[in-house]
Amino acid sequence: MIPADTTPAAAELHEEALRRLGLSGRFRIALELSDLTHSFAIAGIRRSNPELTDEQARAELARRLYQS
């Protein structure tokens, strides 16, 4: 499915780039994006709670991600 704001030519270029990356390349990018997202979240936690150590900020992120 092509997004409404994307031309068919641009969508094809995107699909070709994903094919060239292969599964391992796409997985690597997903991990990098996950790490980046966690870094941003930890920065936000630290901004709201500057007294927390790095370990405490990571624990708070884990609590927020995995609380039931």
PyRosetta script that sets phi, psi and omega in degrees:
from pyrosetta import init, pose_from_sequence

init()
pose = pose_from_sequence("MIPADTTPAAAELHEEALRRLGLSGRFRIALELSDLTHSFAIAGIRRSNPELTDEQARAELARRLYQS")
pose.set_psi(1, 128.5)
pose.set_omega(1, -179.2)
pose.set_phi(2, -91.4)
pose.set_psi(2, 127.3)
pose.set_omega(2, 176.8)
pose.set_phi(3, -58.8)
pose.set_psi(3, 151.4)
pose.set_omega(3, -176.4)
pose.set_phi(4, -61.7)
pose.set_psi(4, -27.3)
pose.set_omega(4, -177.8)
pose.set_phi(5, -96.4)
pose.set_psi(5, 16.8)
pose.set_omega(5, -177.1)
pose.set_phi(6, -123.2)
pose.set_psi(6, 133.2)
pose.set_omega(6, 177.4)
pose.set_phi(7, -76.4)
pose.set_psi(7, 155.9)
pose.set_omega(7, 176.5)
pose.set_phi(8, -57.9)
pose.set_psi(8, -37.1)
pose.set_omega(8, 179.5)
pose.set_phi(9, -64.6)
pose.set_psi(9, -43.0)
pose.set_omega(9, 179.1)
pose.set_phi(10, -65.8)
pose.set_psi(10, -39.2)
pose.set_omega(10, 178.3)
pose.set_phi(11, -62.9)
pose.set_psi(11, -40.0)
pose.set_omega(11, 178.5)
pose.set_phi(12, -65.4)
pose.set_psi(12, -41.4)
pose.set_omega(12, 177.0)
pose.set_phi(13, -61.1)
pose.set_psi(13, -41.6)
pose.set_omega(13, 178.6)
pose.set_phi(14, -62.9)
pose.set_psi(14, -46.6)
pose.set_omega(14, 178.9)
pose.set_phi(15, -61.2)
pose.set_psi(15, -40.7)
pose.set_omega(15, 178.9)
pose.set_phi(16, -64.4)
pose.set_psi(16, -41.5)
pose.set_omega(16, 178.4)
pose.set_phi(17, -61.9)
pose.set_psi(17, -41.3)
pose.set_omega(17, 177.9)
pose.set_phi(18, -64.9)
pose.set_psi(18, -39.1)
pose.set_omega(18, 177.8)
pose.set_phi(19, -63.2)
pose.set_psi(19, -41.9)
pose.set_omega(19, 180.0)
pose.set_phi(20, -65.3)
pose.set_psi(20, -36.7)
pose.set_omega(20, 179.4)
pose.set_phi(21, -64.0)
pose.set_psi(21, -36.4)
pose.set_omega(21, -176.7)
pose.set_phi(22, 74.5)
pose.set_psi(22, 175.7)
pose.set_omega(22, -176.6)
pose.set_phi(23, -62.6)
pose.set_psi(23, -44.5)
pose.set_omega(23, -177.1)
pose.set_phi(24, -67.1)
pose.set_psi(24, -37.3)
pose.set_omega(24, 177.8)
pose.set_phi(25, -66.8)
pose.set_psi(25, -41.7)
pose.set_omega(25, 178.1)
pose.set_phi(26, -66.5)
pose.set_psi(26, -37.4)
pose.set_omega(26, 177.6)
pose.set_phi(27, -65.0)
pose.set_psi(27, -42.5)
pose.set_omega(27, 178.2)
pose.set_phi(28, -59.2)
pose.set_psi(28, -44.8)
pose.set_omega(28, 178.8)
pose.set_phi(29, -62.9)
pose.set_psi(29, -41.7)
pose.set_omega(29, 178.9)
pose.set_phi(30, -61.0)
pose.set_psi(30, -42.2)
pose.set_omega(30, 178.4)
pose.set_phi(31, -65.0)
pose.set_psi(31, -41.2)
pose.set_omega(31, 178.7)
pose.set_phi(32, -63.2)
pose.set_psi(32, -41.1)
pose.set_omega(32, 178.0)
pose.set_phi(33, -66.1)
pose.set_psi(33, -38.3)
pose.set_omega(33, 177.2)
pose.set_phi(34, -63.2)
pose.set_psi(34, -45.8)
pose.set_omega(34, 177.8)
pose.set_phi(35, -60.0)
pose.set_psi(35, -43.0)
pose.set_omega(35, 179.4)
pose.set_phi(36, -63.2)
pose.set_psi(36, -43.6)
pose.set_omega(36, 178.7)
pose.set_phi(37, -61.7)
pose.set_psi(37, -42.4)
pose.set_omega(37, 178.0)
pose.set_phi(38, -64.4)
pose.set_psi(38, -39.1)
pose.set_omega(38, 178.0)
pose.set_phi(39, -61.6)
pose.set_psi(39, -44.0)
pose.set_omega(39, 177.6)
pose.set_phi(40, -63.1)
pose.set_psi(40, -42.4)
pose.set_omega(40, -179.5)
pose.set_phi(41, -64.3)
pose.set_psi(41, -42.9)
pose.set_omega(41, 178.8)
pose.set_phi(42, -64.6)
pose.set_psi(42, -38.9)
pose.set_omega(42, 177.4)
pose.set_phi(43, -61.6)
pose.set_psi(43, -40.8)
pose.set_omega(43, 177.4)
pose.set_phi(44, -65.3)
pose.set_psi(44, -40.5)
pose.set_omega(44, 177.5)
pose.set_phi(45, -63.0)
pose.set_psi(45, -44.4)
pose.set_omega(45, -179.7)
pose.set_phi(46, -66.1)
pose.set_psi(46, -34.9)
pose.set_omega(46, 178.2)
pose.set_phi(47, -65.3)
pose.set_psi(47, -40.4)
pose.set_omega(47, 179.6)
pose.set_phi(48, -77.7)
pose.set_psi(48, -23.6)
pose.set_omega(48, -175.9)
pose.set_phi(49, -136.6)
pose.set_psi(49, 70.6)
pose.set_omega(49, -173.5)
pose.set_phi(50, -63.9)
pose.set_psi(50, -15.3)
pose.set_omega(50, -179.6)
pose.set_phi(51, -78.1)
pose.set_psi(51, -13.8)
pose.set_omega(51, -177.7)
pose.set_phi(52, -72.1)
pose.set_psi(52, 142.6)
pose.set_omega(52, 171.4)
pose.set_phi(53, -76.8)
pose.set_psi(53, 169.7)
pose.set_omega(53, 176.5)
pose.set_phi(54, -58.2)
pose.set_psi(54, -43.2)
pose.set_omega(54, -179.5)
pose.set_phi(55, -62.9)
pose.set_psi(55, -42.7)
pose.set_omega(55, 178.6)
pose.set_phi(56, -65.6)
pose.set_psi(56, -37.8)
pose.set_omega(56, 178.5)
pose.set_phi(57, -65.9)
pose.set_psi(57, -40.7)
pose.set_omega(57, 177.0)
pose.set_phi(58, -64.9)
pose.set_psi(58, -38.5)
pose.set_omega(58, 178.3)
pose.set_phi(59, -65.0)
pose.set_psi(59, -39.1)
pose.set_omega(59, 178.4)
pose.set_phi(60, -65.2)
pose.set_psi(60, -40.0)
pose.set_omega(60, 176.3)
pose.set_phi(61, -61.6)
pose.set_psi(61, -45.0)
pose.set_omega(61, 178.7)
pose.set_phi(62, -60.4)
pose.set_psi(62, -42.1)
pose.set_omega(62, 178.7)
pose.set_phi(63, -60.6)
pose.set_psi(63, -43.8)
pose.set_omega(63, -179.6)
pose.set_phi(64, -66.8)
pose.set_psi(64, -36.7)
pose.set_omega(64, -178.2)
pose.set_phi(65, -74.7)
pose.set_psi(65, -35.7)
pose.set_omega(65, -168.4)
pose.set_phi(66, -114.9)
pose.set_psi(66, 6.5)
pose.set_omega(66, 177.0)
pose.set_phi(67, -67.7)
pose.set_psi(67, 147.5)
pose.set_omega(67, -177.9)
pose.set_phi(68, -101.2)
pose.dump_pdb("model.pdb")
